[in-house]
Amino acid sequence: MRDQNEKQHSEEHLGPAREYWWNDDYLELLAQRLHLSYCQTLVDIGCGKGMMGFKFSKYMPDGSTVFGVDYEPGYIAEAQQRAHSQFGHNQINYKFSVGNATDIPLPDNIADITLCQTLLIHVKNPQRVIQEMIRVTKPGAWVVALEPNNLVPNLMFDRYGETDFNVEGMLDVLEIKLRIEKGKKNLGEGFNSLGDVVPDLFLKAGLRDIKVWISDKALSIIPPYDTQEKILRVEQMMQWIETEAMGYDYQDNLNYYMAGGGEKEKFDAYWEKLLYNKITMKQKLLNEEYVSAGGSLVYIVAAQKPR
């Protein structure tokens, strides 16, 4: 049983700012590409608080059913509450339940589309999860994964002054980031940049007609902070800084780094610089001086289950 003080998985990512992860017109385009207007049943694995199911259900016909499955009971409870609040506003049936992605509590061949978002990057055996997603999908229907490469932002710049970078210093930081990712994978906690290899995983799973797209969303923060989206994103960043979330947890990162073949002395030197940058970033956010284009790389990989 989870301790009441223990954080839920990916809790720092599931605040209100998550609602702005996708551009609405791009979701509409995806809905057309995936023929959601003909889909009667959607299954969202690792659904969290149900966001993607709610967003995609707008493009599904009345009377359709959206199933959401997540390991965290707290997230499922919030999704159920949101579904109840939407009763009468649309004609979609929402059914959320607690379950594991490696043993989805749904029958075979139920879904016209089965999807996951930022799930495969967290699991020890993504191939097993994909096979389960295929199992619950109807023959000829869609299996879709929305997964990132989280290493890419480490080679992006926020301000023009950063383009006068020190090559050796930048390579040192990149080495640490790579070892952290490698160590996390070595410890069986997933690979944070798995998005690149989803087509390979889908191919190995026997899926066909594989299509790959990239999200057009940039999570930018540009002064003035005068929109709800910017305000929520700044609030999330401040929360991350204050609570040691999003890369600021020393022990977790050290464990990953060491498991990736790193040495503690080098990590500690990196960590001192990180803490200084954290203080600087906080002050810039408070002064509305922080600027970021917010570039990211998120893949949408879709394929069909053989008939």
N, C-alpha and C positions, 0 to 999 in steps of 0.2 A: 504493500500500500504506500502511496506517495505521501511523504511528509508534507504537512500543510504549508511549511515555509520553503519547500523545494520548488524551484521554478519549473513551469511546464516547458516542454521542448519548443525551441524557437520563439519563446514568449516575447523576446525583445523585437521580433520582426512583425508581430501580429497586432500592432496598435492601429489607430485610425489612419495613419499615413499609408498603410498597405492598400487602402481603397484607391490610391492614386498610382498604383504600379503599372496600370495599363491605360492607354488612350482609348476613349470610348469608340472613336471612329475606326480604330484598328481592331477592336473586338468585333465590331460590326463586320469588318472585312473578313476576319477569321470565321465568323458565323456563316458567312456566305461560302467561304472555301470549304468548310466542314459540313455544309448543308444542314445546319441546325434546324432550319424550318421544317425538315422532314424527320427529325429525331424525336422519338417519343420518350426515350429513357436515357438519362445521362448519369454516369457514376463518377464521382470525384473521390480519388483515393488520397489519404493524407490531407483531407479537406480543411483542416484547421477550423476556423469559425464559419466556413461555408462560402467564402467570398466568391470563388470562381463559379460555383454552382448558381449562386444568385445572379451573377453578371451574365452568364451564358443563358440562363433560363428565360431572359427577356426575348430571346430570338427563337424559342421553342414554341410549338403550337399549344393551345389551351388543352388541358387535360394531361399534359406530359408529367413525368415523374423525375425528380432529381434525387439520387441517393448520394449521401456523403458519409465517408468512413474515416475515422481518425482514432489514433491511439490514446489521445488525451480526453478524458471524460469532461473536463472543464470546457474545452473548446466545443465539444458536441452539445453541451448544455446551452452555450451561447448561440450556436447555430440554430438549435431548436427554438430558442426564444425569438430569434430574428425571424425564423420561418413563421412562427405564430403571429408576429406583429404584421407580417405581410399578408395574412389571410384576408381575402376579400379584395386585395389590390391586384392580384393576378390569379390565373386559373392553373397554377402549377402545384403539384403535390411534392412536398419536401419531406424526405425521410432520412434522418441522420442517426448514425449508430456508432458505438465504440467498437473498434476492431483493429487488427494488425494487417499491414499491407502485404505481409507474406502469407496470410491466411484470411483472405477477404470474406467476411460473413454474408456473402450473397451467392445465389445459385449460378450455375453455368448459363452462358448465352443470354444474359438479361439486358445488356446495354447496347444502344445504338452508337454511343460514344463513351469511352472510358478515358479519363484524364487524370493527370497528377501535375502539381506545380511545386517546384523546389522540394520534392520528396526524394527522388533518386539520389540526390547529392548527400543525403543523410543516412542511407542504409548500407549495411555491410554487403548485402548481396542484391544489387539492383536487377540482375537477370531473373532472380526468383520473383521479385515484385512484378516485373514485366510479364512473366508467365502467368501470374495470378490475374493481372489486368486483362490479359488475352482470354483467360478462362471465362471471365464474366462478360466478355464482349461477344455479340452475335457474329456469326460468320459474315464476312463482307463489310463489317462495321469498323468504326475508327478507334484506334488506340493513340492517345496524344500525350506527349510529355513536354512540359514547359520548364526547362532547366537552364541554369546559367553557367558561364565560365567566370568564376569569381576572382581569378588571377588577373584578368585583363585590366581592371582599374588601377593595378599597381604600376602600370606603364602609362597612365594618364596624368595630365597636369591640371591644376586648378587655376593657377595664375601665371601670367606671362613671365614673371620673375623666376619661376621654377624652371624655365627652359634653359637657364644658365646652371644646369645641374652638374654635380660631380659624378662622373661615370662610375668610379670605384665605389662611392658611397651608395649610389643607386643599385649597383649590382649586389652589394652586401645586404641591402634590405630585401631585394628580390630573392636572394639565396635563403634568407630566413623565412620568407613567405612560402617558398617552395618546400622547405623542410617541414614547416608547420602542416601544409597540406598533405605531404607524403606521410608524416607521422600520424595524422588523423586517420588516414587510410590504413596504415599499418596496424593501428589499434582497433580497426573494425568499425569506425564511426562514420564511414562514407568518404567521398571525394568531392570537395566543394566546387570543382571545375568540370564536372562530369558532362555538362551540356554538349561539349564538342563531340563526345563519343556515343551519344544516344543513337544516331543512325546505325552505328556498328552493332550496338546491343539489340536494336530492333531487327536488324538483318539476321543476327545469330538466333533470334527468337522465332524466326520464320515468318515475320510480317512482310507484306509486299506493298508495292506502290508507295515507297517512303518519300515523304515531302519534308523539306526543311525551310523554315522561315525564321526571321529575326524580328524581335519586338522593336518598334520605332520609339519607344519611350525612353527619355533621358530624365533622370531624377535630379534635375537642376535646382540649385539654390542661388538666385541672383538678386541682389538688392534692387529695389526695396522689397522687404518681406511683407507683401501686401495682398496675398491671396491665401485662401484657406489651405490650399495644397502646400504652399511654401511655409506657412506658419506651423502646420502639423509636422512637416519634415524637419524644421528647425527644432521643434519641441522633442521629436524623436532623437535627434542627434544630441541634444542637451541631456536627455535621459540616458543615452548610451554612455556619455562622458561621465555623468554623475554616478552611474551604477556599475561601471566597469563592464558593461556589455559591449558587443560588437568589436571584439578584438582587444579589449582592455583588461581582460582577466589574466593576471600574471601566471597563475599556476597551471591553468588549462593550456595556455599557449606554450609554456615551458615544457609541459609533458609532451605535447605534440612535437615540438621542436626537437627534443631529445630522442623521441621515437623515430624522427626523421633523420637521425644521424648527426645532430648538432651538438655543440659544446656550450655549457651553461655560461661560461665567461663571455662569450660572444653575444649570447642572447641578452644577458644583463646589460651590456653596453647599448644594445639596440633598444632595450626597454627604457633606459634612462632618457634617450632621445624621444621615444614615443610619449612618455609622460610630459616632457616639455612641450611637444607639439600639441598634446591634448589641452594643456592650459592655454596655449596660444589660440587654438581653434575655439575654445569656449569664449575667450574674450572677443574674438572677431564676430562670433555669432551674436553675442550680447550687444555689440556695437553696430550690428547689421552691416558688417564689412566682409563677411565670408562670402567667397564667390566660388561656385563649382558648376561646370557644365553637366556634371552628373552622368557621365557616360557609363554604360554597362553593356553587357553582351548576354542576352537571354534568347535561347533558341526555342522555337516551337517546332517539334518534330511529330509528324502525323503519319500513320500507316494503317493499312487495312488488314484485318484478320482474314486469312484464306478461307474461301467458301468450302 
